[in-house]
Amino acid sequence: MTKPDFKTMPKAELRAYVLQHPDDNEAFYELSDRIKANAKPLKIEDLPKIIQRQREQA
């Protein structure tokens, strides 16, 4: 069985693959790199508002 090309795989498909293959480190690291690349910096003073929003959505 050949591995898929994780670099060209859409993020949603890669996430599904990682969930189905939790021992595949290569796929996991590709997904985590993509998540990290799209992350926004967080200001510590915004944290209480973010927590409150999450509680309201739950």
C-alpha positions in Angstrom: 0.0 0.0 0.0 1.4 3.4 -0.9 0.9 6.4 1.3 -1.1 9.4 0.0 0.7 12.6 -0.7 -0.1 14.6 2.4 1.3 17.9 1.0 -1.4 18.0 -1.7 -4.2 16.5 0.3 -6.9 19.0 1.4 -6.9 19.8 5.1 -10.3 18.2 5.8 -9.2 15.0 4.1 -5.8 15.0 5.9 -7.6 15.5 9.3 -9.9 12.5 8.5 -6.8 10.4 7.5 -5.0 11.3 10.8 -8.1 10.3 12.8 -8.3 7.0 11.0 -4.5 6.4 11.2 -3.4 7.8 14.6 0.0 6.1 14.4 1.0 7.8 11.1 3.4 10.4 12.4 4.1 11.9 9.0 0.5 12.7 8.4 0.1 14.0 12.0 3.1 16.4 11.6 1.8 17.7 8.2 -1.6 18.4 9.8 0.0 20.1 12.8 2.2 22.2 10.6 -0.8 23.4 8.6 -2.7 24.3 11.7 0.2 26.1 13.2 0.7 28.1 9.9 -2.9 29.4 10.1 -2.9 30.2 13.8 -3.5 33.7 15.0 -1.5 35.2 17.9 -3.5 35.4 21.1 -3.5 38.4 23.4 -3.7 37.4 27.0 -6.1 40.2 27.8 -8.6 38.6 25.3 -8.6 35.3 27.0 -11.6 35.9 29.4 -13.8 37.0 26.5 -12.7 33.9 24.5 -13.5 31.6 27.4 -16.9 33.2 27.9 -17.8 32.8 24.2 -16.8 29.1 24.3 -19.0 28.6 27.4 -22.0 30.3 25.7 -21.6 28.1 22.6 -21.5 24.8 24.6 
